[in-house]
Every structure is written in structure tokens, then in C-alpha cells.
């Protein structure tokens, strides 16, 4: 499903060139549950951004569903992201004035989904993620756990084949974080591919596979 070969990513910080990723090669099969782990600055979020087509590598090849996406145009990348990838971030990136259901609906509106189809999807998502009683609330009226469930529902609204989560429990207390992980794991149990970036060992231990990164390179690939 996902194949990275020799991925390099460098940034200029002042006059200094920083190697965020160094010759990273990685394959992720459909239906895997993978944690990308490592200390701050190890390159894990940079790697997730490249997998999510939010950033481009300086060198290497990225194949998604057997298609080389490395040299796609910005418009082509946006279309692939919309159709195949759902994102869950540590910070929710909601539109504050919109209600929970409107934030969930927004990607479908931008994609031009028919209103009748949107209503069907929204009803299913609100029920699936236990948000029916909070559908009309704005983000500032929701708890952290409820906000993250809204974020997951939004990520699932376009029926992606892979969910990418960057520190999804970072702003939550331990109990709420466990609930959010359980929601993400239900996506995996239904056949979805889930990739989580985390620096918490107890979160990484829940996944079936752990890629450990250091100084922009994968240093260990552990599987249960």
C-alpha cells in the first residue's frame, strides 16, 4: 500500500542544512497498525507529513497504492490526499464558529459530495463516534475527548484507506487519551490502516508494529 524508498528531506535553517530524514525506506501494508516513535527532532513528524502528502521529499520515491506520487502536481496531490488519507492532529484545526457536525461535513463540501450523500455519512459518523448529542455544539463547548472524536469522524468522512495521527493524545489526560486510542483502534479493527506518531512508549506498545527513529533515520522496526 505504502512504499518509501531512500527518502531524504533537508531544510535550511539560516545558512545551515538540517537533515530531517536520511535515506528512509519503509513499507506499510494495508490494514497495519504502526507507531512511529522517537525523541523530539528524530524526524517522525516529518516522515508522517511526507506519507500524508503534506510535504515533498528532496530525494527518493514514494509509492501509494502502487502509484508513484513523488512528482505529482499540487492539485494531483490534493486529490490523492482527499480520496485516500485522513488526518488526526494533536491540535484539532477546527473552524471555531462551526458546530461539530459542520466541521465533520466540511471536507465533504469541499470535495463536492452530494448533500443527500453527506447527510447519510454524517448520520452514520455521529452515531459511530457517539456524537449525536454534541452535533450542534461548537468546539469551545466540547471536552478534549469529544473534540478528538470529532476530529476522527472528520478524518473518516471521505472514506480514507489510511489514517495518520500525529500525537493524537498529546493534549489529553491519560483516561481521555486511552478512550481516543480505542476509537482509532476500532478503525484498525475494521480493516483500516492506522499510523500514529508518538513519543510515549505505552502508546507505541499498543500497536502491532513500531518504527523507531533517531536523527532522521529508522533505527529499529519491531513487530509483534
Buried (B, 14 or more C-beta within 10 A) or exposed (E): BBBBBEBBBBEEEEEEEEBBBBBBEBEBEEBBBBBBBBEEBBBBBBBBBBBBBBBBBEEBBBBBEEEEBBEBEEEEBEBBBBEBBBBBBBEBEBEEEBBBBBBBBBBBEEEEBEEEEBEEBBEEBBEBBEBEEBBEBBBEEBEBBBBBBBBBBBBBBBEBBBBBBBBBBBBBEEEBBBBBBEBBBBBBEEEBBBBBBBBBEEBBEBBBBBBBBBBBBBEEEEEE
